[in-house]
């Protein structure tokens, strides 16, 4: 079985410096199962709810109407 490539702190710092030098400012970094990196450049909206929170609010509204 092949070993997964490791990510070193120096790899992240070097990549981050290159991105910033190019005018890009990443918001987050995901490490992938294969050892790769995925950079995110668009921040998640603070007001953005996840699907579960939305469903809970909808159900609470529905339950309060039926009582």
Secondary structure, 3 states (H helix, E strand, C coil): CCCCCCCCHHHHHHHHHHHHHCCCCCCEEEECCCCCEEEECCCCCCCCCCHHHHHHHHHHHHHHHHC
